Amino acid sequence: MRFKVHNGTVSNGDASLCNTCRHSTIIRGRTLDEEIVQCQAVAMRVTQVTFKVTSCSAYSDERLPTYMQMMEEAWILQPGSKKRPLGFVRGRDLREEELASVMANLRNQTDE
């Protein structure tokens, strides 16, 4: 019989979350012990991290796109008008005021 323990003792062999976090700056030297890790997510200032991070509430994986990057790639359905026919438009092709309007509509939908 096998058991899986969740949130148990953390394995030291895992890589630090800082390696893939968009809030971190990692400076490495020639040897393994020459490393400076700085976090910019903590209290909006730079904090030096002196240990291997295994869990962080401000972690943001840099390998995944941000919300704005996804909005730029998204196809947005635009209603028809006198100037433009009904159809899909890329987020990056929207004018600034149109993008602000789309974002406001999304916020209103999530609040309901």
TALINRA-V420161 format. One record per run of one state. SS is the DSSP state (alpha for helix, beta for strand, coil for the rest). FROM is the first residue (numbers start at 1). LEN is the number of residues. If there is no record, write none. Layout:
SS/FROM/LEN, SS/FROM/LEN
This chain:
coil/1/16, alpha/17/4, beta/21/1, coil/22/2, beta/24/5, coil/29/6, beta/35/5, coil/40/7, beta/47/3, coil/50/11, beta/61/1, coil/62/5, alpha/67/7, coil/74/1, beta/75/4, coil/79/8, beta/87/4, alpha/91/3, coil/94/2, alpha/96/16, coil/112/1
